Amino acid sequence: MLTFVLLLIRYKKSDNPQSITLSSLPKLFSYRYRSLVSVFRENNSDKRTYLQRLKVIIIPAVTFTFMYFIYGVYETYFANMSEWKFIFMDILPPSLMILAILILLSFGAAYFIKGKNLDFIAMIFTALCVISYIQNAFLNVSTFINGAQENASAALTIINLLLWLGIIVLIPYIIYCCYNKSMKNILRICSAATGLLLIMQGSALSYMMINGLSEKQSREKTGYTLSGAEQYEVSSNENVIVFIMDTYYSGFFDEWLENHPEYYDTLSDFTYFDDVNSEILHTALSMPSLLTAHETDYTISLIESNKNCWNSDEANFFYSSMHDNGYTVRLYTDNDKYSGDAENMLGKIDNVYEYKATFTSKKLLTYLSLTKLSAYKYLPLSLKNIFYIADSCLINQYTTSSSDADNLDLSKWEQSSQTAKSRGIDFYNFDYYNSLKKGLSTTNKKLCIFQHIHGMHTPYISVHRNFVEPRADIDMNVAQEGCMEIFTNYISQLKEIGVYDNSTIILTADHGMPSIDIASPIMLVKPQGRTNDRLTINSAPGNLQTDLLPTILDSIGLEYEPLEYSLMEIDENMQRERTLRILGYSFDCPDVPKCEAIGSSQHNSFDEYKYTGRYSEMDFNSIEPTKYPITDYWW
């Protein structure tokens, strides 16, 4: 729009058509505005033949089309192949169709648009190709390229936008104003520059396709996932039930008890361990560790570390002990890859199953979703959020499967930025509570259940209203009220069906809040057969990742000695050194790739704090952390 406003200005050139002086540029105070139609007609005369005009426009137009609608789309596809449920042949036909349509439009443009108008469009295409390539290769900042929906600084965004305007508006306009016999050479430079970009990206695409298509692709796929078919089933014999609520800081529960003293009676059979440490404050690092009692290895990729956790001696000991004593072990969570990948859990988690599915894609809609990601990479910082796609599930939603476990239910749920609601397992507080109210069923099997739900994670969610976006009427207090309603409702149902006394029940979190001062997770434990008059508070120095599994074994009378400590056996006065790690970004550490995704991770290091004493009494500002680089990360 700015470009065409500038074209409305009438100006006077120098007497010498070959000279380019300041006087040949538009006078600031001699503007006279004309209609767009009159400007177009005046500049649309041309003595060149149709083929000569086509040579002017075709290479810049094809390069622009190829960059945004072919190369950017295919690069996104091949760089993230493990994320997609569709195959390359699903996006090939619509991409070729779009390419053909846009090339035909270029042929039409060369027929109907002539003279300066055609030359100017060719220069605009060239400028867009050049600045888009520069943006993708050099100017994307980490807050965008890693997929995080955050804004760059205002100053950086403005500078970036001015650079775009300078290249695609001012430079072509100045050349246009100084239109002379050198224009033929300028147009040749435009064709050469865009032709070079076309050759570069075409060569790179050929390499990507040769490597990407070397693996056979099929609409029939197999894999491993967690089944939610028996999520609301408990044992009529013996149970171990572990609620893992995301991001539940123990300080929240302290305030809850202060405001709701009746819970000292409601939870009378429980012990509240108020000094539990979480070694790491992110679900994807904490869950594999707390479910296996094996420390995450930050020197290797997250995928390899997860595999090591589930194949560790600690994991083998715990799950063998449970199975040898007749327990069926089940895990319910929203995304198994953040818990270590379902395939790694084979032989340990009993609701892992292998699925076979045939995928059918809505080809055009899938392709258009990928073009948004292409535009996201190439456009200036100020426009990126318009084309931001939070999760691969929002592209995979146009691909349906013959297996319900692979289909996403997007009809009644607005997706959050981190995960998707699967039809198989209820994860969000609202969904879980609604299903829980329908009642628990029973089986004769002895069960050990790990139930991971959204809990206190932001954005806060009520059990009465199904929203994931932040709302004034759903704050932390409302979310906690919902969490306690879920937990007490579950306990009430266990009592009604007569299995409460024979159940070990634990309420904990995968971590506390992701901040050094509010990192301690909630930990409530009721062993089998435990009765008491009032909630007991125990300040033993616990550690979530190493102590959860031995506490479970101890609560049902099994040996746990190869593991570390049971919370119920730790002396409150024990001087135990504990470790707390905070993920972050350090300029002293190199950028690291995202795990199984294109771009850089938003984290590249963590700060490790070693401390002895009560967590709540620690002044972490007085502790100099040790900074370690990490290898990769999901986000």
TAURRA-V484142 format. One record per residue. OMEGA is omega in radians with two decimals (NA if undefined). NEAR is the number of other ideal C-beta (glycine too) atoms within 8 Angstrom. Layout:
# TAURRA-V484142
omega: <OMEGA | OMEGA>
near: <NEAR | NEAR>
This chain:
# TAURRA-V484142
omega: <3.12 | -3.13 | -3.10 | 3.02 | 3.12 | -3.12 | 3.13 | -3.07 | 3.06 | -3.10 | -3.14 | -3.13 | 3.04 | 3.11 | 3.13 | -3.06 | -3.13 | -3.08 | 3.10 | -3.12 | 3.09 | -3.13 | 3.14 | 3.12 | -3.10 | 3.04 | -3.05 | -3.03 | 3.13 | -3.11 | 2.94 | -2.98 | 3.11 | 3.14 | 3.10 | -3.13 | -3.12 | 3.09 | -3.12 | -3.10 | -3.12 | -3.06 | -3.02 | 3.07 | -3.04 | 3.09 | -3.10 | 3.07 | 3.13 | -3.13 | 3.09 | 3.10 | -3.14 | 3.12 | -3.14 | -2.95 | -2.87 | -3.08 | 3.07 | -3.11 | 3.14 | 3.14 | 3.11 | 3.14 | -3.13 | -3.08 | -3.03 | -2.97 | 3.10 | -3.03 | -3.12 | 3.14 | -3.10 | 3.12 | 3.10 | -3.13 | -3.04 | 3.14 | -3.07 | -3.01 | -3.10 | -3.09 | -2.95 | 3.04 | 3.11 | -3.13 | -3.06 | -3.12 | 3.08 | -3.11 | -3.13 | -3.11 | -3.14 | 3.13 | 3.09 | 3.10 | 3.13 | 3.12 | -3.13 | -3.14 | -3.09 | 3.07 | 3.08 | 3.07 | 3.09 | 3.08 | 3.11 | 3.13 | 3.14 | 3.13 | -3.03 | -3.09 | -3.02 | 2.99 | -3.11 | 3.13 | -3.13 | 3.14 | -3.12 | 3.11 | 3.10 | 3.12 | 3.11 | 3.10 | 3.14 | -3.14 | 3.13 | 3.12 | -3.08 | -3.10 | 3.09 | 3.11 | 3.13 | -3.14 | -3.08 | -3.05 | -2.96 | -2.92 | 3.10 | -3.14 | -3.00 | -3.11 | 3.11 | -2.98 | -3.13 | 3.08 | 3.14 | -3.11 | 3.13 | 3.11 | 2.96 | 3.13 | -3.11 | -3.12 | -3.14 | 3.13 | -3.13 | 3.11 | 3.13 | -3.14 | 3.11 | 3.09 | 3.09 | -3.12 | -3.14 | -3.09 | -3.02 | -3.13 | -2.97 | -3.10 | 3.08 | -3.11 | 3.12 | 3.10 | -3.12 | 3.14 | -3.09 | -3.07 | 3.13 | -3.05 | 3.14 | -3.10 | 3.12 | 3.12 | 3.11 | 3.14 | 3.06 | 3.10 | 3.11 | -3.14 | -3.14 | -3.11 | -3.13 | 3.09 | 3.09 | 3.10 | 3.14 | 3.13 | -3.14 | -3.09 | 3.08 | 3.11 | 3.13 | 3.14 | 3.11 | 3.12 | 3.14 | -3.10 | 3.11 | 3.14 | -3.07 | -3.09 | 3.09 | 3.06 | -3.11 | 3.13 | -3.11 | 3.06 | 3.08 | -3.07 | 3.05 | 3.12 | 3.14 | 3.12 | 3.12 | 3.11 | 3.05 | -3.03 | -3.07 | -3.04 | -3.07 | 3.10 | 3.06 | -3.12 | 3.01 | -3.12 | 3.12 | -3.14 | 2.80 | -3.06 | -3.09 | 3.02 | 3.08 | -3.11 | -3.04 | 2.96 | -3.12 | 3.13 | -3.08 | 3.11 | 3.05 | -3.12 | 3.06 | 3.12 | 3.12 | 3.12 | 3.13 | -3.11 | -3.12 | -3.09 | 3.12 | 3.14 | 2.99 | 3.08 | -3.13 | -3.12 | -3.01 | -3.08 | -3.08 | 2.93 | 3.11 | 3.08 | -2.96 | -3.13 | -3.13 | -3.13 | 2.98 | -3.03 | -3.09 | -2.94 | 3.08 | -3.05 | -3.04 | 3.07 | -3.07 | -3.03 | 3.12 | -3.11 | -3.09 | 3.11 | -3.11 | -3.07 | -3.14 | -3.06 | 3.07 | 3.13 | -3.05 | -3.12 | 3.13 | -3.12 | -3.11 | 3.14 | 3.13 | 3.13 | 3.10 | 3.12 | 3.12 | 3.12 | -3.05 | 3.08 | -3.05 | 3.08 | -3.13 | 3.14 | 3.13 | -3.13 | -3.07 | -3.03 | 3.03 | 3.12 | -3.14 | -3.12 | -3.14 | 3.12 | 2.96 | -3.12 | 2.91 | -3.04 | -3.13 | 3.10 | 3.09 | -3.13 | -3.05 | -3.05 | -3.01 | -3.11 | 3.09 | 3.06 | 3.06 | 3.13 | -3.06 | -3.11 | 3.11 | -3.08 | -3.13 | -3.13 | 3.14 | 3.08 | -2.95 | 3.07 | 2.94 | 3.08 | 3.09 | 3.14 | 3.01 | -3.04 | 3.02 | -3.04 | 3.10 | -3.03 | 2.92 | -2.86 | -3.06 | -3.14 | 3.09 | 3.14 | -3.12 | 3.07 | 3.12 | 3.09 | 3.05 | 3.11 | 3.07 | 3.10 | 3.12 | -3.11 | -2.96 | -3.00 | -3.12 | -3.08 | -3.07 | -3.10 | -2.98 | -3.09 | 3.10 | -3.05 | -3.12 | 3.02 | -2.95 | -2.98 | 3.13 | 3.14 | -3.13 | 2.99 | 3.12 | -3.10 | 3.13 | 3.09 | -3.12 | -3.04 | 3.04 | 3.10 | -3.13 | -3.11 | -3.09 | -3.11 | 3.13 | 3.12 | -3.11 | -3.01 | -3.06 | -3.04 | 3.07 | -3.00 | 2.99 | -3.07 | -3.01 | -2.97 | 3.14 | 3.07 | 3.09 | 3.10 | -3.05 | -2.99 | 3.03 | -3.12 | -3.09 | -3.03 | -3.08 | -3.10 | -3.10 | -3.10 | 3.13 | 3.12 | -3.13 | -3.11 | 3.09 | 3.05 | 3.09 | 3.01 | -3.08 | 3.05 | 3.13 | -3.14 | 2.95 | -3.01 | 2.91 | -3.00 | 2.97 | -3.09 | -3.14 | 3.10 | -3.04 | 3.02 | -3.05 | 3.13 | 3.01 | -0.11 | -3.06 | -3.07 | 3.05 | 3.02 | -3.08 | -3.12 | -2.99 | 3.12 | 3.04 | 3.09 | -3.14 | 3.13 | -3.11 | -3.08 | 3.06 | -3.13 | -3.10 | -3.11 | 3.12 | 3.12 | -3.14 | 3.06 | 3.11 | 3.12 | -3.13 | 3.08 | 3.09 | -3.05 | -3.11 | 3.07 | 3.11 | 3.13 | -3.14 | 3.13 | 3.07 | 3.12 | -3.10 | -3.11 | 2.98 | -3.12 | -3.08 | -3.07 | -3.11 | -3.09 | 2.87 | -3.10 | -3.14 | 2.99 | 3.12 | -3.14 | 3.07 | 3.05 | 3.01 | 3.09 | -3.09 | 3.10 | -3.01 | -3.04 | -3.10 | -2.99 | -3.05 | -3.11 | 3.06 | 3.08 | 3.06 | -3.07 | 2.95 | 3.10 | 3.06 | 3.07 | -3.08 | 3.00 | -3.11 | -3.11 | -3.01 | 3.08 | -3.14 | 3.09 | -3.10 | -3.07 | 3.08 | -3.12 | -3.08 | 3.08 | -2.99 | -2.98 | -3.09 | -2.97 | -3.06 | -3.07 | 3.07 | 3.08 | 3.09 | -3.13 | -3.14 | -3.07 | 3.14 | 3.01 | 3.13 | 3.13 | -3.14 | -2.95 | 3.10 | 3.07 | -2.99 | -3.05 | 2.87 | -3.14 | -3.06 | -3.12 | -3.09 | 3.07 | -3.13 | -3.12 | -3.12 | 3.08 | -3.02 | 3.07 | -3.13 | -3.05 | 3.08 | -3.10 | 3.12 | 3.08 | 3.12 | 3.10 | -3.13 | 3.07 | 3.11 | -3.13 | -3.14 | 3.02 | -3.13 | -3.14 | 2.97 | -3.12 | 3.13 | 3.14 | -3.12 | 3.08 | -3.10 | 3.06 | 3.08 | 3.04 | 3.02 | -3.10 | 2.93 | 3.05 | -3.11 | 3.12 | 3.01 | -3.14 | 3.06 | -3.10 | -3.13 | -3.14 | -3.05 | -3.11 | -3.06 | 2.98 | -3.04 | 3.08 | -3.14 | -3.13 | 3.09 | -3.09 | 2.97 | -3.07 | -3.14 | 2.99 | 3.02 | -3.05 | 3.08 | 3.11 | -3.06 | -3.00 | NA>
near: <4 | 7 | 11 | 9 | 7 | 10 | 9 | 9 | 9 | 7 | 10 | 5 | 6 | 9 | 3 | 5 | 7 | 5 | 7 | 6 | 6 | 4 | 5 | 11 | 9 | 9 | 8 | 5 | 4 | 9 | 9 | 6 | 5 | 7 | 5 | 7 | 6 | 8 | 12 | 9 | 7 | 7 | 10 | 11 | 7 | 8 | 3 | 7 | 5 | 7 | 6 | 8 | 14 | 11 | 9 | 13 | 15 | 12 | 12 | 15 | 15 | 12 | 14 | 12 | 14 | 13 | 15 | 13 | 13 | 12 | 13 | 16 | 15 | 13 | 13 | 13 | 13 | 11 | 9 | 12 | 9 | 5 | 8 | 12 | 9 | 11 | 10 | 9 | 7 | 11 | 15 | 8 | 8 | 11 | 13 | 8 | 8 | 11 | 12 | 8 | 8 | 11 | 12 | 8 | 9 | 14 | 10 | 8 | 12 | 14 | 8 | 6 | 9 | 10 | 9 | 9 | 11 | 15 | 13 | 11 | 11 | 15 | 15 | 11 | 15 | 12 | 12 | 10 | 15 | 11 | 12 | 12 | 11 | 9 | 15 | 10 | 6 | 5 | 10 | 9 | 9 | 9 | 9 | 12 | 9 | 12 | 9 | 8 | 7 | 6 | 8 | 10 | 6 | 6 | 6 | 10 | 13 | 8 | 8 | 14 | 11 | 8 | 10 | 11 | 10 | 9 | 11 | 12 | 11 | 8 | 10 | 13 | 11 | 9 | 11 | 12 | 10 | 9 | 8 | 8 | 6 | 6 | 10 | 7 | 7 | 10 | 12 | 8 | 8 | 14 | 13 | 8 | 11 | 16 | 10 | 8 | 13 | 12 | 8 | 8 | 11 | 10 | 8 | 10 | 12 | 8 | 8 | 12 | 10 | 8 | 8 | 11 | 8 | 5 | 6 | 3 | 7 | 6 | 7 | 8 | 9 | 7 | 8 | 12 | 12 | 13 | 10 | 11 | 6 | 9 | 10 | 10 | 9 | 16 | 12 | 9 | 9 | 11 | 16 | 15 | 14 | 12 | 13 | 14 | 16 | 13 | 14 | 15 | 15 | 13 | 8 | 12 | 13 | 9 | 8 | 11 | 12 | 7 | 5 | 8 | 6 | 6 | 11 | 10 | 8 | 7 | 10 | 11 | 7 | 13 | 11 | 13 | 13 | 12 | 12 | 17 | 14 | 16 | 13 | 13 | 14 | 9 | 9 | 11 | 11 | 16 | 15 | 16 | 15 | 13 | 12 | 14 | 15 | 11 | 7 | 10 | 8 | 9 | 4 | 8 | 8 | 12 | 9 | 9 | 13 | 12 | 11 | 11 | 16 | 14 | 8 | 11 | 6 | 12 | 15 | 9 | 10 | 14 | 12 | 8 | 11 | 11 | 9 | 6 | 9 | 6 | 11 | 8 | 14 | 12 | 13 | 14 | 13 | 12 | 8 | 13 | 8 | 11 | 13 | 15 | 13 | 12 | 8 | 11 | 15 | 9 | 4 | 8 | 12 | 6 | 12 | 12 | 7 | 6 | 11 | 7 | 12 | 7 | 15 | 7 | 12 | 7 | 10 | 7 | 8 | 15 | 14 | 9 | 12 | 13 | 12 | 10 | 14 | 15 | 11 | 12 | 12 | 12 | 10 | 10 | 14 | 7 | 8 | 11 | 7 | 5 | 11 | 8 | 10 | 9 | 10 | 8 | 9 | 10 | 12 | 12 | 8 | 10 | 14 | 6 | 13 | 5 | 9 | 7 | 12 | 10 | 9 | 10 | 9 | 7 | 4 | 4 | 10 | 6 | 12 | 8 | 6 | 5 | 8 | 10 | 12 | 11 | 8 | 10 | 10 | 10 | 14 | 14 | 15 | 12 | 11 | 12 | 13 | 8 | 10 | 12 | 7 | 6 | 6 | 11 | 7 | 10 | 10 | 6 | 8 | 11 | 16 | 13 | 12 | 12 | 10 | 14 | 14 | 10 | 13 | 14 | 7 | 5 | 11 | 11 | 15 | 13 | 9 | 5 | 9 | 8 | 10 | 9 | 6 | 6 | 8 | 4 | 6 | 13 | 8 | 8 | 6 | 11 | 15 | 12 | 9 | 14 | 13 | 11 | 10 | 15 | 10 | 9 | 11 | 12 | 10 | 8 | 11 | 15 | 8 | 6 | 10 | 6 | 13 | 8 | 7 | 9 | 14 | 13 | 13 | 15 | 10 | 15 | 16 | 13 | 14 | 14 | 8 | 10 | 8 | 8 | 5 | 9 | 17 | 14 | 15 | 13 | 15 | 14 | 14 | 11 | 10 | 11 | 6 | 7 | 6 | 9 | 3 | 7 | 13 | 8 | 7 | 10 | 9 | 11 | 14 | 13 | 13 | 17 | 13 | 11 | 15 | 13 | 14 | 14 | 14 | 14 | 14 | 13 | 13 | 12 | 5 | 8 | 5 | 11 | 4 | 6 | 13 | 7 | 11 | 12 | 14 | 10 | 6 | 13 | 5 | 8 | 4 | 8 | 6 | 8 | 7 | 12 | 9 | 14 | 11 | 13 | 13 | 8 | 8 | 9 | 4 | 5 | 9 | 5 | 7 | 12 | 9 | 14 | 11 | 8 | 11 | 7 | 9 | 11 | 16 | 10 | 12 | 12 | 14 | 13 | 10 | 11 | 12 | 9 | 11 | 7 | 8 | 8 | 13 | 7 | 5 | 9 | 5 | 10 | 4 | 4 | 10 | 3 | 8 | 7 | 11 | 8 | 10 | 14 | 9 | 10 | 13 | 11 | 10>
